[in-house]
Amino acid sequence: MSKEQVASGLKSFGKLQFKMNHSRIIALSALVLILVIAFTLRTLPIRWEIPNGQIRLNEFDPYYQYSLTQHMVTNGLFSPYTEPWINTQQWYPGGLDMSLSFPSLPMTAAILYQIVSVFGVNIDLMAFCSMLAVVFGTFACLLIYFIGKDIGGRAVGLFAALFLALAPSFLQRSSLGFFDSELPGVIGLLLFMFLFLRSLDPNKSFRKSLLYSVGAALALSYFISGWGAAYFVLDLTALFAFVLIILKRYTPRLLISYSVTLGIAFLIATKVPYVGLGYLTTGPIIPVAGVFILLLVAELLRHNVSVKTKLMITVAAVVALVATFVPMWYLGYLGDIAGKFVTVLDPFVRAAAPLIESVAEHRISAWGNIYYELGIGIVFFLTGLYFVLKNPSNRNIFLLVFSATALYFAASMVRLLVIFAPIFAIMTAIGIMGLLKPFISLLKESPNPTIKMKRKLARVSREYSGLAVLLIFIILMTNVAFSPQTGGLPRVYGSAYAPTSISSSSLPLGGASLNEPVPQWINMLDYTKTNLQSTDVVVAWWDYGYWLSILGNVTTLADNATVNSTQIENVGFTFMGTEEQALKMLSTYDQSRTKYILVFTVAGLAQTSSGASTYVAVPANLGDEGKWMWMARISGQAKDRFFNSSFMDADHAWTDEYAFGNYSSTTNQWEWNTQGKNSTIYKLLTYTVKQYCDNFSGIITPYYETVEPTYFKTKYIAGVDENFNRFGAIPLVALYEIDWEAYNNATRTNP
């Protein structure tokens, strides 16, 4: 080959490459920009972490995941499961069995942390876990780009990535510090969706289909090992296959992909610690097995067999299903669905389960939640459903089934909006591109120069097309528009531009309204870590258990793991009972260790009606003054047990909060009755606020009548000296020491 031929070939190849890659470069640039936006938004809370000198985790549950990760880094990846590890600082006196934990997230974090450590990167483990949430969230946006690209091209992929990056529910749960189960859940969901849909593509070779099925199985097993919500994806897949059978769209490839994907996923997941073989006997797995049998029947019926044979096969399949699952259910081999999963299917059951209902993220999604999540995008989501329905391919049928089921579950439980976010992003992207496609095509058309009238019509059409594109762009911008209601910040920023819960002391502050951290909880945890022993038991409502045990290094009775509802009822009884009842309950634990009780209250300030420069400290309902009703309801569920154990008597019995008072029609405030004012929670809350008001005597007075507790002595109050002009609300974390000697002397009992 001559030099001229080589040069000519290289020149032609260069032109070809540039021609082929021009649009790809633009798409790649847009994708990189979207990923940068996704990453940047999720790191915004670091603004409030820098003054603390330490990057902490957000909310409560991430500290549980962090403790697992820390144990794995120190003792080995499987150490929580092989020993097993019983954390004696949680759920005293029995301790918390940490081997009953999904391993995907802590194992992933531990492996990645050890990898970066090998390369000499010296980073605090908590800071690493906090930043890992940001990385996972950004990676999810990249994954959904490839899903959207497969479905509708690069433009759909880019829009889907952008919408997922800005989705409030996913943004909140993948921002700095949110190191929790949703991270492996969403990653596993997107990987599974991407690979499983590719495995069903008839244009792929059989070999590639098998490889994609194996990949989907690995993603699904990661999901199963990381989040209990994997039941949703399993049953979604079963429902999708069932719909295809009903629509007579069965193909052998569907059977192979379904069998390989779910079979390998179960094979791997059941070998994972905590999941185990028992996972296969849980209620949600029955539809998966049932659809597999139906697929086998569909494969048999696909061949040319007589009507009689088809009938026999169908009857045999039904008999096999009944003969298999009914005896297993009757003999107790089929496990029940966990309570909170039942309440997702039937949200009205939740009213009878106050322990589940007390968690804000487990409640039914209000219209405000849904609108905040979807915004004006709901219009394009519905449009996307229309375009998908017009072309009912297997892939589009999956999208429709996913959309319908995810929307139902998201409406049933606030937390599951994060499951709906990916499909909403994809369907909205499809809707936008479906609307834009004809207008863009008109803009690209060249007018016909030979016919004057047609040229004019084409020109008008192009002008209207440009206007339509601009209108859609303006509508989309309203989702991220600056608004005075959010302090001038784009609406979507509100989900990320806020400090971590502990850095704001659980106050709903952020953005321009908070220039520095609110240190009350951090100060309290520093105090307990420095001045108390790790064996000292601090009685507190279960919300704060992880903070106290992991950051405060003390022992607690309950936390968000909710593994022992009886003990949570006992804690609720302790707060709602009289001091004597409370200490009688706490006497069932070791008095030498159960030394302290903690309450968290937030006092709001209201100016007096006279207009003078004096204020009244009123309940802000952001601390225990807003949670005590759940303490009453949860402990009230155990009324019979408390009666039988002689903890509760007829004079101080309750089933809910109305035994302690009622709302006043005049003031629209809660009015405590005599029993309420004698409750432990009332005394601790009001006395804490009084001690704060005493520091500003003549300026602030408490709203409620104060009752000083008899057997609880003030040990430390974080925030008692806080400037009342700083936040507009005063968070107070109060630690009281239990005076067992006085109680024992008064009741003439021995410790």
Residue, then its C-alpha position, 0 to 999 in steps of 0.5 A: m500500500s502506497k503512502e498516498q493511499v494510507a494518507s487518503g484513508l486516514k483523511s477519509f477516516g478523520k472526516l468520517q469520525f468527525k461527521m459521526n461524532h459531532s452530535r455525540i459531542i453535543a450530547l456528551s457535553a450536555l450529559v456532563l453538564i447534567l451530571v455536574i448539576a446533579f453532583t453540585l446540588r447534592t453537595l450544597p448541604i456541605r455549606w453548614e458542615i464546614p463550620n462544624g469541622q466535620i461532615r456528618l450524616n443526615e436524618f437518623d437511619p444513615y447512622y445505622q448504616y454507618s455503624l455497620t460500615q465502620h464495623m466491616v472496615t475494622n473487623g472484616l466485611f462479613s464480621p457482623y454476620t459471622e459472629p454475629w454482632i450484637n450491639t449492646q448500646q442499642w435496645y438495652p438490655g437485649g441489644l440489637d442483632m446487627s446481623l439482621s441487616f441488609p449488607s449491600l450498602p455498608m459492604t459497598a461503602a466498606i470496599l470502596y473506602q478500603i480501595v481509596s485508603v490503599f491509594g493513600v487517600n486519608i478521609d474520615l469514614m463518616a465524611f466518606c459515607s456522606m459523600l458516597a450518597v452524592v456519588f450514588g445519586t449522580f451515578a443514577c442520573l447516568l444510568i437513567y440516561f442510557i435507559g432513556k437513550d434505549i427507549g427514545g434516543r439521546a434526547v429522551g435520555l438527556f431529559a430523563a437524566l435532568f429530571l431525575a437529577l432535579a426530582p425532589s424526592f430523589l434529590q433529598r435521598s441522595s444528597l450529602g449525608f443521606f447514606d441509606s437503603e434507597l441508594p442501592g435500591v435505586i441503583g439496583l432498580l435502574l441497572f435491572m431495568f436497563l439490562f432486563l429490557r435489553s434482554l427482551d429486545p428481539n433485535k439482540s442475539f440470543r447470546k447477548s440476551l443471555l448476558y443481559s439477563v445475567g447482568a439484570a440478575l446481578a443488579l436485582s440481587y444487589f437490590i434485594s440485598g440492599w432494600g426491602a422495597a425489592y419486593f416491588v420490582l420482583d412483583l412488577t416483573a411478574l406483573f409485566a410478564f403476566v400482562l404480556i401473556i394476557l395480551k398474547r405477546y408471549t415469546p420464548r425469549l420472555l421465558i428465558s429472560y424471566s427465568v434466568t434473571l429471577g433464578i440467578a437473582f434468587l440464587i445469589a440473594t439467598k446466599v447473602p447474609y440476612v436474606g437467606l432461603g426464607y426470602l423465597t417463602t415470603g408472600p410477595i414471592i408467590p406471584v413470581a413463582g405463579v407467573f413462572i408456571l404460567l410462562l411454562v404453560a404458555e410455552l407448551l401451548r405455543h406449539n400446535v396441540s389439540v384443544k383437549t391437550k391445552l385444556m389438560i395443561t391449563v388445569a394441571a397448572v392450576v392444580a399444581l399452583v394450588a397444591t403447592f402454595v395452599p399446603m405451604w400457607y396452611l402449614g406456615y411455611l409461607g411468611d407474612i408480609a411485613g406490616k409496613f408493606v401491607t400498609v402500602l398495599d392498603p394504606f387504610v390499615r395504617a390507621a390501626a398501626p400508630l407505630i408505622e403511622s407515626v413516621a412521617e415518611h410512612r404516611i399517605s402522600a398528600w396532594g401537596n407532596i405529589y405536586y411538589e414532586l411532580g410540578i408542571g411535569i405532570v402534564f408531560f408525564l400524562t402526555g408520555l403515557y399517551f405516546v407510549l400507549k400509541n406504540p404498545s411494544n414490550r418495552n412500552i408495556f413495561l413502562l406503562v405497568f411501572s408507571a401505574t404501580a409506582l404511582y399507586f405506591a407513591a400515593s400510598m406512602v410518601r417514602l415511595l415517591v423515590i421509587f416513582a421518580p425514575i419512571f416519572a423522569i422517563m415518561t416525562a422525557i418521552g412526553i416532551m420529545g413526543l410533543l416537540k418532534p413534529f415542531i422540530s421536524l417543521l423547523k428543519e424543513s426547507p420551504n418549497p421555492t416553486i410555490k408561493m402559497k406553500r412557501k408562505l404556509a411553510r414560513v408560518s408553520r415554522e414560526y408557530s413551531g418555534l413558538a411552540v418549542l419556546l412555550i414548552f421551554i418556558i413551562l419546563m422552566t417554571n419547575v426550577a424558577f426563582s420564587p419568593q416563597t422559597g426565599g428567592l431560590p428555585r423550588v427544586y433547591g429546597s430539597a437539597y439546599a438545607p443542612t443535615s438534620i443534626s446540623s439544624s437540630s431538626l429545625p426545617l431551616g435552610g437556604a437563605s434563612l440559616n447562615e450557620p449551623v444550629p448546634q444544640w443537638i451536636n452540643m448535647l451529643d458532645y456532652t454525653k460522649t464526654n461526661l457520661q459512660s457508654t454503659d449509661v442508659v439514656v431514656a429518650w423517644w425512639d427517634y433519637g436513638y441512633w444519634l445518642s448511641i452512635l454519636g453520643n456514645v451512650t446506651t439507649l432503649a429504642d431507636n429507628a430499627t423498631v425491632n421491639s414494639t413492646q419496648i417502644e410502648n414501654v418508652g411511650f408509657t414512661f413519658m405519658g405516665t405520672e412520674e411514679q408510673a414512669l419510674k415504676m416502668l424504668s425499675t424493670y431495667d437496671q437502676s444502676r444503669t438507667k440513669y438519665i431521661l432526655v427530651f427535645t423541645v422547640a419553643g416558638l416566640a409570639q409577641t404579646s397582644s399589648g405590643a410590648s417587647t415581651y414574648v411568649a414561648v409557645p410550642a412549635n411542634l417540631g420536637d417532643e411537644g409535637k410527638w407526645m401524641w404518638m407516645a400516647r397512641i403507641s403506648g395506648q395500644a398496650k393498655d391491656r398489657f399495662f393493666n395486667s402488669s399493674f402499671m396502669d390503673a383506672d384513674h390513669a388509663w389511656t388509649d390515645e392523647y385525648a385522656f390528657g386534654n383536648y383542643s380548645s375551640t377558642t385558642n385552637q391550641w391544645e389544652w392539657n387537663t389534670q392528668g396531662k399536667n401530671s404526665t412526665i412528658y408535660k413536666l419535662l417539656t414545660y420545666t425545660v422551657k421555663q429554665y430557658c425563659d428564666n435566662f430572659s426574665g421579663i422578656i420571655t414567659p412560658y405559654y403553659e403552666t410549669v410543673e417542676p418534676t420531683y424525681f428528675k433533676t436537670k443535668y444539662i440543657a443544650g440551648v438554654d443560653e441561646n439568643f432568642n433572636r437568632f432562629g425565631a425558634i429555640p430548640l432545647v435538648a434537655l438531659y435529666e438525671i433520675d433521682w432513684e434514691a428519692y423515688n425509692n425512699a418515697t415508695r419504700t422500695n430497694p434499688 
